[in-house]
């Protein structure tokens, strides 16, 4: 896969970093001897889609805390809904976690590993008079819960005896009732201010093949019943969840207290929201299914696989997550901070090469016919150990169309007739003219060169303001460049007018494909995932669509970085 994790990349505690509120809780618990000083976390994705960058924040938090405090972290799949879950998602999630540089304790775990235990605990609640079988359809159950200002209505089946409920529940498991005809509900309080406590559904009848258990079950636990139980079974000490689960915590507590089993501590933190980005897995799935994007790994998607394919590195994502920190209140982070972190990282690691996006032929009229020189080019000025490479220089080159103008606008310091400019790593050249086609489009530029300026410096000390990149026409490689923009035109795609949906904010210009680009020959055979900086044009990554005949590059980010200006002004985070 692209951008395999470097061997030396690992998560480690930063002694200079101040503790966030979650780590402060963990540190306090250790100091007090709670759980015998044990720290055990988990990352519990549902295998109903691919992970996105919001999950990366949770991954680094859970795995990071475990490592920093000498604990353990489980990777556990909450696979309680066989209708939406697939083995493809299980495999992709494991791949993404590994790519981010993390490993979990033991083998991956699954909610389905505990189906039998959770069923036994459900029977215990029935026997204790704390759960009952309800014959109401799910829609009537929802309607009967009431509203925030109106109490719920007791089910007509709420007062069944434990023995009758136990018999009905066992028949549910045995498949004696049709799908959706009965549910098992907790018997709590239909007038409770927290609607999650109004006799929530624990099990529903659902005949669907599970990706692990097959057709062994026709009843499946609801997420709220399973989640806390899984944490308890695994001995999780700190159950770290996003803020939307705060209102569910009293229900988890009620279940665990009613069962009298080990009780993890749930801590909620703010999830990650980015401008111009959609984080809902349901809506991301819609984009994939409806063909709005090419797949889960489309480089415009916020998925880990999409970011990996686009050329993001694990280190840049980790750095981003550390910079935004862990907070108690939701906010929206400017996507430019993420892009800044990517540039920061790639600036240090990505080799520089020359690639011409929109080629224009440049003929050096006084250069010897048939001569080819091998010029020295610096691989990365930020990395002294990166060394140099040879680039071929010849009579006919390609330059960017945008680097030539017949008439120079103000502050345009590149090539115009009569002006001398520098060819990167090459010579000083002076434009002598141009050739146009029948439509008036410039198709060739002519120039002369000064042989005494090899390497880009003049022995007589004269200076030029413009330096442009190029590739040798005879040795250039064909390349396709895919230039990506934001997938949405609006900072908050979910903020829609009446009659609109988030799809109305899709950016029709989020992808531009350039099929006739030219790149230097050092990129021959570059493997998918190879990261480079095309000088003056941005950071690019070799795509998996590359073939022996044509290189395909995804632009990771441009060179322009607006975040530093935003940071100086104190911006970057949108209140929410």
Secondary structure, DSSP 8 states (H G I E B T S, - for coil): --S---TT------TTS---HHHHHHHHHHHHTGGGG--EEEE---SSS--BHHHHHHHHHHHHHHHHTT-EEEEEE----TTT--HHHHHHHHHHHHHTT---SSS-EEGGGGHHHHHHHHHHHHHTTSEEEE-S-HHHHHHTT--SSS-----TTTT--HHHHHHHHHHHHHT-S-TTS-EEEE-S-TT-SSGGGSS-EEEEE----BTTTBTS-SEEE-HHHHHHHHHHHHT-SEEEEEGGGGGGHHHHHHHHHHHT----EEEEE---EETT----HHHHHHHHHTTSSSSTT-TTS-BHHHHHHHT--HHHHHHHHHHH---SS-EEE-HHHHHHHHHHHHHHH-EEE-EESSEEEEEETTS-TT-EEEEEEES-TT-GGG-EEEEEEESEEEEEGGGB-SS--TT--SB-TT-EEEETTS-EEEEEEEEE-TTS-EEEEEEEEEGGGTTS--TT----S-EE--EETTT-EEEEEEEE--SBSSSSTT---TT--GGGGB-TTSEEEEEEEEE-GGGTT--TT-EEEETTTEEEEE-TT--SS-EEEEEEE-S---HHHHHHTT--EEE-
